[in-house]
């Protein structure tokens, strides 16, 4: 048998980097601040998947600043080995938080629940704060479960109301530990824990 070596020359393509990054239609934040949201900025290798991810990040940031209906697309202009990016943004109408309703709380005061969340009436709508507030409520031992629903977001209402559903745990938890030995026979310790939030 004869072995043959085949050499295939591979010519690397032109390395393209990101040039200028501009924004059109952006009003809620400055261009400088918007660039901080992006992982693929000027000087970085041109990465279409990464740029698409940056576009989604920009939309999420706008949604957390009162613009849950924001949309964006990226225009690319080639100039030699540079790709200049322009983010075309449509922020959509500003949305604020309206009434915050609490249901399911039997022993917990509504004022205590409202104080514990970062969603506030009259403030700009924020998906991020709603998720953070929901997670915070679920960490409270007094609650078996908690959820926050938005009313009016799908209808693109300018004021969106929030409905907080609470499932409370029993306020008093009893824990009894028993033991036995030949000297004292049976002994036990009863522990009562108050899990009421406020």
N, C-alpha and C positions, 0 to 999 in steps of 0.2 A: 504494500500500500504506500502511496505517496501522499504526503500532506502538503497542502498548498495554503499559503496565507494570502488572504484577500484584504487589501487595504482600501477602505472607502473614505475618501476625504470629506470631512464635514466642515462646512463653512457656517459659522455662527451668524445669525441675523443681526441686523443693526439694533444696538441696545437703545431703547427709547426711554427717556425719563420725562417726568412731569415738569412742565414749565410753569407758566402762570396759572394761578387758581383764582377765579373771579366768581362773583355772585350777582345775579339779577333778580330783583323782586324781593330781596331780603330786607325786612324792616324791624323785626322784633329784636334781633341781635346785630352787632356790628360785624363787618366782614372779618375783622381781626379775631373776634371771639369765635366766629363760625369756623375759622381755619383751625382753631384748637380742638374742635370736635373730630377733625379728620386725621386718620392715620396715614393716608397717602397724599402728602402735600408736595410742594415744589422741591425738586431734586430727587424725589423717590422714584424707583423704577415704575414704569407705566404698567399698572395691574388692573385690568377691567373688572375682575371680581372684587378686588379690594375697593375700587372706586364705587362700585355698586353698593357695597357694604357701608361705605362712608355716606352715600346718599341716604340710606335708610337711617343711619345714625342721626343725620341732620334732621330728618323728618320727626324722629322720636324726640329730639331736643326741642323742636318747635311745638310738638304736642304737649310737652311738659311746661310750656310757657303760654298756655291759653289758646293754642292753635291746633286742635286735634284733627282738623281736616286738611292739614298742610300736605302739599304734594311737591315733588321735585324731580327734575330730570337733568342729565349731564350732557352737555355738548362738548365734543372733542375736536380740536383744531390742530392738525399736524404742521409743524414747521421744522424741517430737517429731522433731527433725532429728538425733538421736543414735542410733547403733547400738551397743549394748553387746554385747561378745563374751565368751563363755565357752568355753574350750577344755576339752572333756571328754576326759581322757586315761586310757588303760589301758596302763600300762607293761609289763605281762606279767612273767614270771619273770626274775630276774637270771641272766645266763649268763657263765661264766668260761672262760678259755682253759685247755685241758688240755695234753696232750703236743704237742710240736712235732717232727715227723719231717722229716728231710731225706734226699732220694734224688737220685741222679744225680751227686753230687760225687765225683770220682775223685781230684783233687789238692788240692782246697780243703778245709780242715778244717771240720768241722761247727760247732765252737765259734766260728770266725770268722764263719760265716754267721749263727748265732744272735745274735752280738754286734752285727751290723750292722743288725738289724731292730728295730722298736719293739714288736712283738708279743711278749709275755712270758708264760710259764706262770704260772697262778694269778691273773693280772690280769683285770679285766672285759673281756669281748668287745667289740671295736671294729671295725666295718666300715672306718672311716676309717684306722685304723692298719694294717689288713691291706692296703688299697690303697696306702698310702704305702710300706709295707715292700716290696711287690711291685715298685712303680716304682723304689725304691732299688736292689733287686737287679738289675733290668734295666739300670740305668745302669752297673753294674760291667763293665769291659771283659773280664774273665776269663770272663764268662758270655754265651753266645749267646742264651739265653732263661731266664726264671725265672717261676714261677707259684706261687701259694699257694691251696690248696684247703681248704675247711672240711669237717669230718666231724662230722655230728650236728646241724647247724643246721636242716635241713629237718625232722628228727625232733623238734625242739624239746627237745633234750637240755639239761640244766643245765650240762654241761661239754662244750665243743666242742674237738675236736682239730684241729690244722693240719698239712697235708702240703705241704712245700716241694719242688717239682720243679726241679732245676737241669740245664741243658745247658751244659757247659763248652766254651769255645773251646780250640784247641790252646794250650798254655802258652807255646810259643816261636814267634814270628812272624819269618820271614826276609824281608828286603826288599833286593833287589839292584838298584843303579842303575849302568848302564854308559854310558860316553862314549868318543868317538873323536876324535883330532886327529892331524895329520901328524907331530907331534914325538914323542908318546908312544904312538901307535897306540891300542889298546884299553886302557881303564882301568875299574876298577869299584870300587864301595863296597858292602860287605855289612853290613847292619844287623840285629842280632838284638834283638828286644824280648820281655821276659819279662812276660806278662800274668797270671801267676798271682796270685790275690787274696791268699792266705795259706796 
